[in-house]
Amino acid sequence: MGVIRSGDLGISKITLQGHIIVPDADLAIVKNELIVHQKLTQQEAGCLIFKVAQDSANINKFNVYEEFTDQQAFDNHQLRVKNSNWGKVTVNVQRYYQISNGAQNV
């Protein structure tokens, strides 16, 4: 009997990548809240990778890369964010994301 891998079961990892643009007026509060947002996200079930880094050439740009085990984990993250303080302080942020899913390699 062979080993069953998650990719064989049709389970797909969700990847979000892109960046956000933060208005000057919100920059300080967003940077402050980002620390809490990163910590909470990295503790979520299904979060594989969560990286947000301020761009070295543009202080208003933050590069974003996220991986979640599956669509459910990603949806749970999105729901938490929507109802969090991060969701409130980033209401004026412009988001430029590409979301993809693909089979996991286990």
C-alpha positions in Angstrom: 0.0 0.0 0.0 1.4 3.4 -1.0 1.8 6.6 0.9 -1.2 9.0 0.5 -0.1 12.6 0.1 -2.3 15.6 0.5 -1.7 16.5 -3.1 -3.2 13.1 -4.0 -6.3 14.0 -2.1 -6.9 17.2 -4.1 -5.9 19.5 -1.2 -4.4 22.7 -2.5 -2.2 25.2 -0.7 -3.3 28.8 -1.1 -0.7 31.4 -1.8 -1.2 35.2 -1.7 1.5 37.5 -2.9 1.7 41.2 -3.8 1.9 44.4 -1.9 0.0 47.1 0.0 0.3 50.8 -0.3 -0.2 52.7 3.0 -1.1 56.4 3.0 1.3 58.7 4.8 -1.4 59.6 7.4 -1.8 55.9 8.4 1.9 54.8 8.1 2.7 54.9 11.8 -0.4 53.1 13.1 -0.2 50.4 10.4 3.5 49.7 11.1 2.7 49.5 14.8 -0.3 47.2 14.3 1.6 45.0 11.8 3.6 43.5 14.6 0.4 42.2 16.3 -1.1 41.2 13.0 1.9 39.1 12.0 2.0 37.4 15.4 -1.7 36.5 15.4 -1.6 35.3 11.8 1.5 33.1 12.4 -0.4 31.4 15.2 -3.4 30.6 13.1 -4.2 26.9 12.2 -3.1 26.3 8.6 -0.7 29.3 8.3 2.5 28.0 6.6 4.2 31.3 5.8 3.3 34.9 6.5 5.7 37.7 5.6 5.0 41.4 5.3 8.1 43.6 4.9 8.4 47.3 4.3 9.9 48.0 0.9 13.4 49.4 1.0 12.8 51.9 -1.9 9.3 53.0 -0.9 8.3 53.5 2.7 4.6 53.4 1.9 4.9 50.0 0.2 4.8 46.7 2.1 5.5 43.4 0.2 3.3 40.6 1.2 3.7 36.8 0.9 1.3 34.3 2.6 0.8 30.5 2.3 -2.0 28.6 3.9 -2.6 24.8 3.9 -5.9 25.1 2.1 -8.9 27.3 1.2 -10.6 26.8 4.6 -7.5 28.0 6.5 -7.2 31.0 4.1 -10.9 31.8 4.5 -10.6 31.7 8.3 -7.7 34.0 8.1 -9.6 36.5 5.9 -12.6 36.4 8.4 -10.3 37.0 11.4 -8.6 39.9 9.6 -11.9 41.5 8.6 -13.0 41.7 12.2 -9.6 42.6 13.7 -7.9 45.9 14.7 -5.7 45.3 11.6 -8.8 45.4 9.4 -9.8 48.8 11.0 -6.4 50.5 10.7 -5.8 49.3 7.1 -9.2 50.5 5.8 -7.4 53.1 3.6 -4.7 50.8 2.4 -4.6 49.9 -1.3 -4.1 46.2 -1.8 -2.5 44.6 -4.9 -2.6 40.8 -4.5 -2.5 37.7 -6.6 -4.0 34.6 -5.1 -3.3 31.1 -6.4 -3.8 27.6 -5.3 -1.8 24.5 -6.2 -1.3 21.0 -5.0 1.0 20.7 -2.0 4.3 18.8 -2.3 4.5 16.6 0.7 
